[in-house]
Amino acid sequence: MQRLGYCKAVLAFSELARTPAQMADTLRMRLEEQKFSLPYDEALATWLKSLDKAAESNPEMSVSLQKLYIYAHPSRTGWLSRLGFNEYVEYLPQRLGLVTGSYEPTDMGIVLSQGLMSIEQREAFNRPSNSNPLTLDRGERVFFLYNLLAADGDFLLPFFEALVNQFGDGSFNYLRAGSVVPHAMGDVLDRFSGSAYTPSDREQLNRLESTRQRIMREIDQSIEKQGSGSRREQTTIPRLEWLVDLGIAERVESRTWRFTEPGMKLVDLAQAYRAEMARRYPENVMGALLDSCFFEFVGRVYSDEPLQTVEREQFVSFVRPAYSRLTGVGGYCLLRPSLLYANILSLLNKRGLFIEYDRATKLLEDIYQSDPTVIHYTIDRFNTDYQIRVHRTPEIG
């Protein structure tokens, strides 16, 4: 998992590609093959030479956008290699539900591309800019944390908890972090083995167990020290860029990291996940966690002041700004993306309010039953979310 910020590039160029090959070629050309002349900077030149001994060192440097922004990134890691572009566009943006198979933005993708990405960031994928689009601001960190947990939280939360339990506030490197991966995978296998009823479920668990066995063998053989193979092929070295992107870890020195104060607080969410596991079927736990307590956790970690939950009379005005940005041609938008965006806007604008999805659905139904002229809703075609249509903001008093 390289830089999460590349997802923003996929959305920025979504109109130029309809297949993984087209998107990979677009990103490769725009971010790596296209070069820009910059005034000579000794520190940047030294860093470029550490990557490529043939890099020029003259009064005018030719630099790709990717290397320029990675150099300016706090961790200075996570660039996409020649084959990395293909791997990235085929997996992460779609896995996070930001684009369809033909690279059209989903509702969640629109939250990021039209709601959270600034014009400066979008332009920064076309020419050098002081606005580094590969870094995430506070709103984008909340956005990606939510979508990472929705996609892979059943592994990521236990993996993170295992890292904190082993290293605490001390530093750790890639290999030490990699030693924790088999334990986290085993934890997933233990939790889900009893609910693997279908052939597809069992096949997934078998693949996970095979991967776990391979990693343990490579750790025992110190495979990372053998030859000069690409790190892409070394499963003992996990990608940790997402920890830095989310602000829950920071770079201490080359390939060494430690958790930040917000990172240490993420343990609270991992513990809540454990508590939910005792009450629900494993496959329902992460969804229940995100629906019931995610934004309360966000308020504790990312807000400068205590947040209060939205009351009934505040609900429509709370979601209306997000609804206005995300509404489609038919006048409807999905509730989950709308609430995520509305909560982020409240955080950034210091409104001091938040609302969880579970409470929002109850208020939505209650308001509709009291006065259908205020708001309308239906169930989406996958039966997993509400679609809402706001008619007007109710009068108070």
C-alpha positions as CSV (number, residue, x, y, z in Angstrom):
1,M,0.0,0.0,0.0
2,Q,1.9,3.0,-1.3
3,R,0.8,6.7,-0.7
4,L,-2.9,7.1,-0.3
5,G,-2.5,10.4,-2.0
6,Y,-2.1,8.7,-5.4
7,C,-5.9,8.0,-5.1
8,K,-6.4,11.7,-5.6
9,A,-4.4,11.5,-8.9
10,V,-6.6,8.7,-10.1
11,L,-9.7,10.8,-9.4
12,A,-8.1,13.9,-11.0
13,F,-7.5,11.9,-14.2
14,S,-10.6,9.8,-14.1
15,E,-12.0,11.3,-17.3
16,L,-8.9,10.3,-19.3
17,A,-9.0,6.5,-18.7
18,R,-11.5,3.7,-18.7
19,T,-9.3,0.7,-18.2
20,P,-6.5,-0.1,-15.7
21,A,-3.9,0.0,-18.5
22,Q,-5.1,3.5,-19.6
23,M,-5.1,4.8,-16.0
24,A,-1.6,3.3,-15.3
25,D,-0.3,4.9,-18.5
26,T,-1.8,8.2,-17.7
27,L,-0.4,8.3,-14.2
28,R,3.0,7.1,-15.3
29,M,3.2,9.8,-18.0
30,R,1.9,12.6,-15.9
31,L,3.8,11.8,-12.7
32,E,7.0,10.1,-13.7
33,E,7.8,10.4,-17.4
34,Q,7.0,14.1,-17.8
35,K,9.8,16.2,-16.4
36,F,9.9,19.8,-15.3
37,S,12.9,22.1,-15.1
38,L,13.5,23.6,-11.7
39,P,16.2,25.9,-10.3
40,Y,19.1,23.9,-8.8
41,D,18.6,22.9,-5.2
42,E,21.5,21.1,-3.5
43,A,19.4,19.1,-1.0
44,L,17.0,17.9,-3.7
45,A,19.9,17.1,-6.0
46,T,21.6,15.0,-3.3
47,W,18.4,13.1,-2.6
48,L,17.8,12.5,-6.3
49,K,21.4,11.1,-6.6
50,S,20.7,8.7,-3.8
51,L,17.9,7.3,-6.0
52,D,19.7,7.5,-9.3
53,K,23.5,7.9,-9.5
54,A,23.0,9.3,-13.1
55,A,20.8,12.1,-11.9
56,E,21.9,15.5,-13.2
57,S,23.6,18.0,-10.9
58,N,23.7,21.2,-12.9
59,P,22.1,24.7,-12.3
60,E,18.8,23.4,-13.8
61,M,17.3,20.1,-12.7
62,S,14.8,18.0,-14.6
63,V,12.5,16.4,-12.1
64,S,9.2,14.4,-12.2
65,L,6.2,15.4,-10.2
66,Q,6.3,12.1,-8.3
67,K,9.9,12.5,-7.1
68,L,9.3,16.2,-6.3
69,Y,6.3,15.5,-4.1
70,I,7.8,12.4,-2.4
71,Y,10.9,14.5,-1.6
72,A,8.6,17.1,0.0
73,H,6.6,14.4,1.9
74,P,7.3,13.9,5.6
75,S,8.4,10.2,5.1
76,R,10.1,10.5,1.7
77,T,9.0,7.0,0.7
78,G,6.1,5.4,-1.2
79,W,6.8,6.3,-4.8
80,L,5.4,4.1,-7.5
81,S,7.9,2.1,-9.4
82,R,7.6,1.2,-13.1
83,L,5.3,-1.7,-12.4
84,G,3.9,0.0,-9.3
85,F,1.5,2.2,-11.4
86,N,-0.2,-0.9,-12.7
87,E,-0.5,-2.5,-9.3
88,Y,-1.8,0.7,-7.7
89,V,-4.6,1.5,-10.2
90,E,-5.8,-2.2,-10.3
91,Y,-6.2,-2.4,-6.5
92,L,-6.3,0.4,-4.0
93,P,-8.7,3.0,-5.6
94,Q,-11.2,0.4,-6.4
95,R,-10.7,-1.5,-3.2
96,L,-11.5,1.6,-1.2
97,G,-14.7,2.1,-3.4
98,L,-13.5,5.5,-4.8
99,V,-14.0,4.5,-8.5
100,T,-15.8,1.9,-10.5
101,G,-14.2,-0.7,-12.7
102,S,-14.2,1.9,-15.5
103,Y,-12.7,4.6,-13.3
104,E,-15.8,6.7,-12.9
105,P,-16.0,8.3,-9.4
106,T,-18.4,6.7,-6.9
107,D,-20.3,8.7,-4.3
108,M,-17.3,8.2,-2.0
109,G,-14.9,9.2,-4.8
110,I,-17.0,12.4,-5.3
111,V,-16.6,13.2,-1.6
112,L,-12.9,13.2,-2.0
113,S,-12.6,14.7,-5.5
114,Q,-15.2,17.4,-5.3
115,G,-15.6,17.9,-1.6
116,L,-12.1,17.6,-0.1
117,M,-9.6,18.1,-2.9
118,S,-8.8,21.8,-3.5
119,I,-8.3,23.2,-7.0
120,E,-4.6,23.7,-6.1
121,Q,-4.2,20.0,-5.4
122,R,-5.9,19.1,-8.7
123,E,-3.6,21.4,-10.6
124,A,-0.6,20.1,-8.7
125,F,-0.9,16.8,-10.7
126,N,-0.2,18.8,-13.9
127,R,2.6,21.1,-12.9
128,P,5.0,21.7,-9.9
129,S,3.2,23.3,-7.0
130,N,3.9,24.2,-3.3
131,S,0.6,22.4,-2.5
132,N,1.8,18.8,-2.2
133,P,-1.1,16.6,-3.3
134,L,0.4,13.4,-1.9
135,T,0.0,14.7,1.7
136,L,-3.3,14.5,3.5
137,D,-4.9,17.3,5.5
138,R,-7.1,16.6,8.5
139,G,-10.3,16.1,6.6
140,E,-8.6,13.7,4.1
141,R,-7.1,11.7,6.9
142,V,-10.6,11.1,8.4
143,F,-11.9,10.2,5.0
144,F,-9.2,7.7,4.3
145,L,-9.3,6.2,7.8
146,Y,-13.0,5.5,7.4
147,N,-12.6,3.9,3.9
148,L,-9.6,1.9,4.9
149,L,-11.5,0.4,7.8
150,A,-14.5,-0.2,5.7
151,A,-12.4,-2.1,3.2
152,D,-9.8,-3.9,5.3
153,G,-10.4,-3.0,8.9
154,D,-10.7,-6.6,10.0
155,F,-7.0,-6.9,9.4
156,L,-5.7,-3.4,9.8
157,L,-7.1,-2.7,13.3
158,P,-5.7,-6.0,14.8
159,F,-2.4,-5.4,13.0
160,F,-2.2,-1.9,14.3
161,E,-3.1,-3.0,17.8
162,A,-0.4,-5.7,17.6
163,L,2.2,-3.1,16.6
164,V,1.3,-0.8,19.5
165,N,1.3,-3.8,22.0
166,Q,4.8,-4.7,20.8
167,F,6.5,-1.3,20.3
168,G,4.4,1.1,22.3
169,D,5.8,4.6,21.9
170,G,9.2,3.3,20.8
171,S,10.5,3.2,17.3
172,F,10.3,0.3,14.8
173,N,11.5,-0.5,11.3
174,Y,9.9,-2.3,8.4
175,L,11.3,-5.7,9.4
176,R,10.2,-5.5,13.0
177,A,6.7,-4.4,11.8
178,G,6.8,-7.3,9.4
179,S,7.4,-9.8,12.2
180,V,3.9,-8.8,13.6
181,V,2.1,-9.6,10.3
182,P,1.8,-13.4,10.7
183,H,0.3,-12.9,14.2
184,A,-2.3,-10.4,12.9
185,M,-3.2,-12.8,10.0
186,G,-3.5,-15.7,12.5
187,D,-5.9,-13.5,14.5
188,V,-8.1,-13.0,11.5
189,L,-8.1,-16.7,10.7
190,D,-9.1,-17.6,14.2
191,R,-12.0,-15.1,14.2
192,F,-13.4,-15.9,10.8
193,S,-12.8,-19.6,10.5
194,G,-16.1,-20.4,12.2
195,S,-18.2,-18.4,9.8
196,A,-16.6,-19.5,6.5
197,Y,-19.7,-21.3,5.2
198,T,-19.3,-20.8,1.4
199,P,-16.6,-22.1,-0.9
200,S,-15.6,-18.5,-1.6
201,D,-15.2,-17.8,2.1
202,R,-13.1,-20.9,2.6
203,E,-11.0,-20.1,-0.5
204,Q,-10.2,-16.6,1.0
205,L,-9.1,-18.0,4.3
206,N,-7.0,-20.7,2.6
207,R,-5.2,-17.9,0.6
208,L,-4.7,-16.0,3.8
209,E,-3.2,-19.0,5.5
210,S,-0.9,-19.8,2.6
211,T,0.3,-16.2,2.6
212,R,0.9,-16.4,6.4
213,Q,2.9,-19.6,6.0
214,R,5.0,-18.0,3.2
215,I,5.8,-14.9,5.3
216,M,6.8,-17.0,8.3
217,R,9.2,-19.0,6.0
218,E,10.7,-15.9,4.6
219,I,11.2,-14.4,8.0
220,D,12.9,-17.6,9.2
221,Q,15.2,-17.6,6.1
222,S,15.9,-13.8,6.3
223,I,14.8,-13.6,2.7
224,E,15.2,-9.8,2.7
225,K,19.0,-10.2,2.9
226,Q,19.2,-12.6,-0.1
227,G,20.1,-11.0,-3.4
228,S,18.8,-7.6,-4.6
229,G,15.2,-8.4,-5.5
230,S,12.6,-5.8,-5.5
231,R,10.9,-5.1,-2.2
232,R,7.6,-5.5,-4.0
233,E,8.4,-9.2,-3.9
234,Q,9.4,-9.4,-0.3
235,T,6.4,-10.1,1.9
236,T,8.4,-9.7,5.0
237,I,8.6,-5.9,4.4
238,P,5.1,-4.5,4.8
239,R,4.1,-1.1,3.5
240,L,3.7,1.4,6.3
241,E,3.1,4.6,4.2
242,W,-0.6,4.6,5.2
243,L,0.3,5.0,8.8
244,V,2.2,8.2,8.0
245,D,-0.5,9.5,5.6
246,L,-3.1,9.2,8.4
247,G,-0.9,11.0,10.9
248,I,-0.8,8.0,13.3
249,A,2.9,7.4,12.7
250,E,5.9,9.6,11.9
251,R,9.3,9.0,10.3
252,V,12.1,9.0,12.9
253,E,14.9,8.3,10.3
254,S,15.2,6.2,7.1
255,R,12.9,3.2,7.3
256,T,12.2,3.8,11.0
257,W,8.9,4.9,12.5
258,R,7.1,5.6,15.7
259,F,3.5,6.2,16.6
260,T,2.1,9.7,17.2
261,E,-0.3,10.8,19.9
262,P,-3.3,10.3,17.6
263,G,-1.9,6.9,16.6
264,M,-1.8,5.8,20.2
265,K,-5.4,6.8,20.6
266,L,-6.4,4.5,17.7
267,V,-6.0,1.7,20.2
268,D,-9.3,2.8,21.6
269,L,-11.0,1.9,18.3
270,A,-9.2,-1.4,18.2
271,Q,-10.5,-2.2,21.7
272,A,-14.0,-1.2,20.7
273,Y,-13.6,-3.7,17.8
274,R,-12.7,-6.4,20.2
275,A,-15.8,-5.7,22.4
276,E,-18.1,-5.8,19.3
277,M,-16.6,-9.1,18.3
278,A,-18.0,-10.7,21.5
279,R,-21.5,-9.6,20.5
280,R,-21.8,-10.1,16.8
281,Y,-20.9,-12.4,13.9
282,P,-17.4,-11.5,12.8
283,E,-18.4,-10.3,9.3
284,N,-20.7,-7.7,10.9
285,V,-18.4,-6.3,13.4
286,M,-16.5,-3.7,11.4
287,G,-19.7,-2.3,9.8
288,A,-21.3,-2.0,13.2
289,L,-18.3,-0.2,14.6
290,L,-18.2,2.3,11.8
291,D,-22.0,2.9,12.1
292,S,-22.1,3.3,15.9
293,C,-18.9,5.0,17.2
294,F,-16.5,6.0,14.4
295,F,-17.2,9.8,14.5
296,E,-17.1,9.9,18.3
297,F,-13.6,8.5,18.0
298,V,-12.7,11.0,15.3
299,G,-13.9,13.8,17.6
300,R,-11.5,12.6,20.4
301,V,-8.6,12.3,18.1
302,Y,-8.9,15.0,15.5
303,S,-11.0,17.8,17.1
304,D,-9.6,20.7,19.0
305,E,-12.7,20.8,21.2
306,P,-15.4,18.4,22.6
307,L,-18.1,17.5,20.1
308,Q,-21.8,17.2,20.8
309,T,-24.1,14.8,19.0
310,V,-26.6,16.3,16.5
311,E,-30.2,16.7,17.8
312,R,-33.3,16.1,15.8
313,E,-33.9,19.7,14.9
314,Q,-30.3,20.1,13.7
315,F,-30.2,17.1,11.5
316,V,-31.4,18.5,8.1
317,S,-29.2,21.6,8.4
318,F,-26.3,19.5,9.4
319,V,-26.4,17.2,6.3
320,R,-27.7,19.8,3.8
321,P,-24.2,21.2,2.8
322,A,-22.9,17.7,2.1
323,Y,-26.2,16.8,0.3
324,S,-26.0,19.9,-1.9
325,R,-22.5,18.9,-3.0
326,L,-23.2,15.2,-3.6
327,T,-26.7,15.1,-4.9
328,G,-27.2,13.4,-8.3
329,V,-29.4,14.2,-11.2
330,G,-32.4,12.5,-9.6
331,G,-32.0,14.6,-6.4
332,Y,-30.9,11.7,-4.2
333,C,-27.5,10.9,-2.6
334,L,-26.4,8.0,-0.4
335,L,-26.5,8.6,3.3
336,R,-23.1,7.1,4.3
337,P,-21.0,9.3,2.0
338,S,-23.1,12.3,2.9
339,L,-22.7,11.8,6.7
340,L,-19.0,11.2,6.3
341,Y,-18.6,14.5,4.4
342,A,-21.0,16.3,6.7
343,N,-19.0,15.2,9.8
344,I,-15.7,16.2,8.2
345,L,-17.1,19.6,7.3
346,S,-18.3,20.0,10.9
347,L,-14.8,19.1,12.1
348,L,-13.1,21.5,9.7
349,N,-15.5,24.4,10.3
350,K,-15.4,23.8,14.1
351,R,-19.2,23.5,14.4
352,G,-18.7,21.2,17.4
353,L,-21.2,18.6,16.2
354,F,-21.2,15.0,15.0
355,I,-23.6,12.2,14.3
356,E,-23.2,8.5,13.9
357,Y,-24.9,6.6,11.1
358,D,-27.1,4.5,13.4
359,R,-28.5,7.6,15.0
360,A,-28.9,9.4,11.7
361,T,-31.1,6.6,10.3
362,K,-33.4,6.9,13.3
363,L,-33.7,10.7,12.9
364,L,-34.2,10.3,9.2
365,E,-37.1,8.0,9.6
366,D,-38.6,10.1,12.5
367,I,-38.4,13.4,10.5
368,Y,-39.9,11.8,7.4
369,Q,-42.8,10.3,9.4
370,S,-43.5,13.6,11.1
371,D,-43.3,15.7,7.9
372,P,-42.6,14.1,4.5
373,T,-42.2,17.6,2.9
374,V,-38.8,18.1,4.7
375,I,-36.9,15.0,3.7
376,H,-37.5,11.8,1.7
377,Y,-35.6,8.5,1.7
378,T,-35.5,5.1,0.0
379,I,-33.3,2.1,0.3
380,D,-30.5,1.7,-2.2
381,R,-30.5,-1.1,-4.8
382,F,-27.9,-3.1,-2.8
383,N,-30.0,-2.8,0.4
384,T,-27.0,-1.5,2.3
385,D,-27.7,2.2,2.6
386,Y,-30.3,4.9,2.5
387,Q,-30.8,7.3,-0.4
388,I,-31.9,10.7,0.8
389,R,-33.5,13.7,-0.8
390,V,-33.7,17.0,1.2
391,H,-36.7,19.1,0.2
392,R,-36.3,22.0,2.7
393,T,-34.9,22.8,6.1
394,P,-37.7,22.7,8.8
395,E,-38.6,25.8,10.7
396,I,-37.7,25.8,14.4
397,G,-40.1,26.9,17.0
